[in-house]
Each structure stands twice: as C-alpha cells, then as structure tokens.
C-alpha cells in the first residue's frame, strides 16, 4: 500500500537529538535503549524491543505524517519488526543446527578415538608379543649357530 503523497519516508533521515535513556529495562547489543535509537533503522534495536513498542525517535518521525502515511509507516515498521524477529529466529535455528551437527561430529570423533585407543592397545600387545617371540627365537638361533660352529671346529680338528 503505497502512499499517494509525494513525501517519501527516509529511514536515514534522523534528527540530531541529545540521547536520553528511553527505558532502562530494554537492553540492546549496544547497551541501554536511548531516545535516539530507532527500531526502524537498526535490526538489533528492533529485536531488543517488543513488537509493537516504538521509540520516541520513531514517534517524532511519525508525528508530521498524514493519517494514511502514519498507517503505512506503522505497517512498514510492523513488517520490519516482524521481519527482524523472523530473521533472528532463522539465524538462531541455523546456529542451533550447526551446534547440533558439531555435537554429533564430536560424539563420532570420540567414538573413533575410543576405537583407535583400543586398537592401539591391541597392536601394542601384538608388537610386544612379537618382540618377545623374536627375542626367544634369536636366542635359540644364536645358540644353534654357536653349536654349529663348535661342531664345525671339532670336525675340522678331526680332519
């Protein structure tokens, strides 16, 4: 619903006013809500303020409007507020999904880690077992080699 008036609502036109604390119970990402803060100009402020509450700055912007313009601007504000809340909800949902996916990945990695630790223990046992067996076989081979040398030497002496 476009206004038939030639005046356009400029969201960037903000009068220079000394800021005052609007309401100490509303906190935005920037701090306390001030009178020069605008839910029309800042999504973070819009998300911090309830759906139908507007700041003094917004009231000043709407005062010089005709009824039709004020209704259209109020509808635009309501749409912006709803859109801002909807966007924030989507962002939170995306973040929630990312966190859930990361938790799932952490659980998978923890399970793999436990499996690898168990496999490492089994491999260490095998390596230790092979080392012990090879040590025994080496000792036997060394004893057999010594015996063969002694027998070879005794044969050479006999010949």
C-alpha positions as CSV (number, residue, x, y, z in Angstrom):
1,X,0.0,0.0,0.0
2,X,1.9,2.9,-1.3
3,X,1.2,6.5,-0.1
4,X,-0.3,8.9,-2.6
5,X,1.7,11.7,-1.0
6,X,4.9,12.9,-2.7
7,X,6.7,12.8,0.6
8,X,8.9,9.7,1.0
9,X,9.7,8.1,4.3
10,X,13.5,8.3,4.6
11,X,14.9,5.8,7.1
12,X,18.3,7.5,7.1
13,X,16.9,11.0,8.0
14,X,17.4,11.1,11.7
15,X,17.2,14.5,13.5
16,X,20.2,15.3,15.8
17,X,18.8,15.0,19.3
18,X,20.7,14.6,22.6
19,X,20.2,11.0,23.6
20,X,18.4,10.1,26.8
21,X,17.8,6.7,28.3
22,X,14.4,5.6,27.0
23,X,13.8,2.6,29.2
24,X,16.3,1.0,31.5
25,X,14.7,-2.4,31.2
26,X,15.5,-2.7,27.5
27,X,19.0,-3.7,26.7
28,X,20.3,-4.0,23.1
29,X,23.6,-5.3,21.9
30,X,24.8,-1.7,22.1
31,X,23.7,-1.1,25.7
32,X,20.7,0.7,27.1
33,X,17.9,1.8,24.7
34,X,18.3,5.5,24.1
35,X,15.8,8.1,22.8
36,X,17.8,8.5,19.5
37,X,17.8,4.7,18.9
38,X,15.4,3.6,16.2
39,X,13.8,0.2,15.6
40,X,13.2,1.4,12.0
41,X,16.9,1.9,11.5
42,X,18.5,-0.9,13.4
43,X,17.6,-4.6,13.4
44,X,19.4,-5.1,16.7
45,X,17.3,-2.4,18.4
46,X,14.1,-3.8,16.8
47,X,14.9,-7.3,18.1
48,X,15.5,-5.8,21.6
49,X,12.2,-4.0,21.8
50,X,8.8,-5.7,21.9
51,X,6.9,-6.0,18.6
52,X,4.5,-3.0,19.0
53,X,6.7,-0.6,21.0
54,X,8.4,2.2,19.2
55,X,10.9,4.7,20.5
56,X,10.5,8.5,20.9
57,X,12.6,9.0,17.8
58,X,10.1,6.9,15.8
59,X,7.2,8.8,17.3
60,X,8.9,12.1,16.1
61,X,9.3,10.7,12.7
62,X,5.6,9.7,12.5
63,X,4.2,12.9,14.0
64,X,4.2,15.0,10.9
65,X,2.6,12.3,8.7
66,X,-0.9,12.3,7.5
67,X,-3.1,9.5,8.9
68,X,-2.6,7.4,5.7
69,X,1.2,7.9,5.8
70,X,1.3,7.2,9.5
71,X,-0.7,4.0,9.0
72,X,1.6,3.0,6.1
73,X,4.7,3.8,8.0
74,X,3.4,2.0,11.1
75,X,2.6,-1.0,8.9
76,X,6.2,-0.8,7.4
77,X,7.5,-0.6,11.0
78,X,5.4,-3.6,12.0
79,X,6.7,-5.6,8.9
80,X,10.3,-4.6,9.7
81,X,9.9,-5.7,13.3
82,X,8.3,-9.0,12.3
83,X,10.9,-9.5,9.6
84,X,13.7,-8.7,12.1
85,X,12.3,-11.2,14.6
86,X,11.8,-13.7,11.9
87,X,15.4,-13.2,10.7
88,X,16.8,-13.6,14.2
89,X,14.7,-16.8,14.7
90,X,16.2,-18.2,11.4
91,X,19.7,-17.2,12.5
92,X,19.2,-18.9,15.8
93,X,17.8,-22.0,14.1
94,X,20.8,-22.2,11.8
95,X,23.1,-21.7,14.8
96,X,21.2,-24.4,16.7
97,X,21.5,-26.8,13.7
98,X,25.3,-26.0,13.5
99,X,25.7,-26.7,17.2
100,X,23.8,-30.0,16.9
101,X,25.9,-31.0,13.9
102,X,29.1,-30.2,15.7
103,X,27.9,-32.1,18.8
104,X,27.2,-35.1,16.6
105,X,30.7,-34.8,15.0
106,X,32.3,-34.6,18.4
107,X,30.5,-37.8,19.5
108,X,31.5,-39.6,16.3
109,X,35.1,-38.5,16.8
110,X,35.0,-39.5,20.5
111,X,33.8,-43.0,19.5
112,X,36.5,-43.2,16.8
113,X,39.1,-42.1,19.3
114,X,38.0,-44.8,21.8
115,X,38.1,-47.4,19.0
116,X,41.6,-46.3,17.9
117,X,42.8,-46.3,21.5
118,X,41.6,-49.9,21.9
119,X,43.1,-50.8,18.6
120,X,46.4,-49.2,19.7
121,X,46.4,-51.3,22.9
122,X,45.8,-54.5,20.9
123,X,48.6,-53.6,18.4
124,X,51.0,-52.8,21.3
125,X,50.2,-56.2,22.8
126,X,50.9,-57.8,19.4
127,X,54.2,-55.9,19.0
128,X,55.3,-56.8,22.5
129,X,54.3,-60.4,21.8
130,X,56.3,-60.4,18.5
131,X,59.2,-58.8,20.2
132,X,59.3,-61.5,23.0
133,X,58.9,-64.3,20.4
134,X,61.6,-62.9,18.2
135,X,63.9,-62.4,21.2
136,X,63.4,-66.1,22.1
137,X,63.9,-67.2,18.5
138,X,67.0,-65.0,18.2
139,X,68.4,-66.6,21.4
140,X,67.7,-70.1,20.1
141,X,69.2,-69.2,16.7
142,X,72.3,-67.8,18.4
143,X,72.7,-71.0,20.5
144,X,72.2,-73.2,17.4
145,X,74.8,-71.1,15.5
146,X,77.3,-71.4,18.3
147,X,76.6,-75.2,18.5
148,X,77.2,-75.5,14.7
149,X,80.5,-73.5,15.0
150,X,81.6,-75.8,17.7
151,X,80.7,-78.8,15.7
152,X,82.4,-77.4,12.6
153,X,85.5,-76.7,14.6
154,X,85.6,-80.1,16.1
155,X,85.1,-81.7,12.6
156,X,88.0,-79.6,11.2
157,X,90.2,-80.7,14.0
158,X,89.3,-84.3,13.4
159,X,90.1,-84.0,9.7
